[in-house]
Amino acid sequence: MFNKTVCKCAVLKITVIMTVITSFFLVGCGNDQNYKREIDGNEDYLNSPSLKPLVIPQGINIPTEAADFYVYPVETKGAVGKLVDIRPPLLPIPTIVDAYANYSNGVATLNAPANSGVWSSITTTLNRKNIPISSSDNNTIRTANAFILSDDEQQTVQASYVIQRHTIGGAETITVALNSLTRGAEDLSSNPLEVQRYVVTLFNAIMDDAAPPSARIPTNELKGNEKQEETNSASELLKDLKDN
């Protein structure tokens, strides 16, 4: 005999499962990228009252004050709460054999063999990232302002770069630095974390394009891994829903 109650329950269960799965895959489609750089937690601590001075009743003897244990008041001038950027600073990654890279004071530097082909690949990288070149010669490339939107930002920045090369014997030194960095009317050139983020991002893009084929992972392999991860996540979600 056809049981309408059982049928309705089965349809309802399938509907709930499909709704949850759809929501799961649509999470990444939102425009709000704040979760990538904000800590997720309670902010009640920001409303904590300041410490009051200790009141000593008359007639009570207290130990002699020692400066070693004195807690000096500190005035907070930096960002607090969700304004604190929790993203780690980027590091330059060399992809060329016998190459060395470092970042210091707003400049990413690569030391590599002169025949590495890095310098000749820089134009390709700039074109790929839609960064226009204002002037160039054998040793210096200057870019015009380019609009750059990171996948963890909601607003674009305008950045211009200076890329230089110095050749000594069989080695060359390539440096990447910012000429300007703004977000709207805000000048970001004095923010060391923002400067490092955009300098190193371009540097690593250059290194990625200059990397030899042996250092690359095939694109179809990457897509296969991503699809497998999505399938595994969906399967685990279905299993949890069925168990509950």
Residue, then its C-alpha position, 0 to 999 in steps of 0.5 A: m500500500f502506498n504510504k503518503t507519509v513516508c513519501k513526504c518525509a523522503v521528499l522533504k529529506i531530499t529537499v533539505i539535503m539538496t538545499v544544504i549542498t547548493s548553499f555549500f557550493l554558493v558560499g564562495c560566490g559572495n562578494d564579501q571577502n572580509y572573512k579572509r582577513e578578519i578574525d572570527g570571534n567575540e569582540d566584547y573585550l573591546n568594551s572592557p573597562s580600564l583598570k582602576p588605581l589600587v586604593i589602600p585603606q589607612g593603617i595598612n602597610i604595603p610593600t615598597e614599590a618596585a619598578d620591575f613589576y610596574v605595569y605602564p599604561v599603553e595607549t592603543k593607536g593601531a587597529v583593533g577588533k575586525l580592523v586587524d588584518i590577519r593575513p600573513p605577509l607574503l614571501p618571495i619564492p624563487t623558481i629558478v635553479d641557483a637563485y635566491a630571493n628576499y624582501s626588505n624595505g619595500v623591495a623584492t630582490l632576485n639573484a639568479p644566473a644571467n641566462s635564467g630568462v627571468w628578465s625577458s619574461i617580465t613583459t609577458t607577466l605585466n601584459r597578463k596582469n594588465i599592467p601597462i608599461s610606460s617606459s623600458d630599456n635593457n635594465t629598467i621597466r617602469t609601469a603606469n598606474a594599473f588597477i589591481l583587485s586581489d581575491d581577498e579585497q573588495q576594493t581595487v588599488q592603483a599601483s605602479y612599479v619600477i623593475q630594475r636589473h643589474t648584471i655582474g659577470g654571469a649573474e644578475t640582480i632583479t628588483v621589484a619595487l612600488n612607485s605608487l600605491t593608492r586605494g581611492a584617495e588613500d595613500l598606502s605607500s606608507n603601510p608596510l604590510e600593504v606594500q609588501r603584499y603588492v610587491v611580492t605578489l607581482f614578484n611571485a607572478i614573474m617567478d611563476d612565468a619564468a619557472p621551468p616546465s619541470a617546476r610546474i604542475p599540469t593544469n588538468e592535474l590541478k583541476g582534477n584535484e579540485k574536483q576530487e576535493e569538492t566531491n569528497s566534501a559533498s560526500e562527507l556532507l551527505k553522509d553526515l546528513k544521513d547519519n543525523 
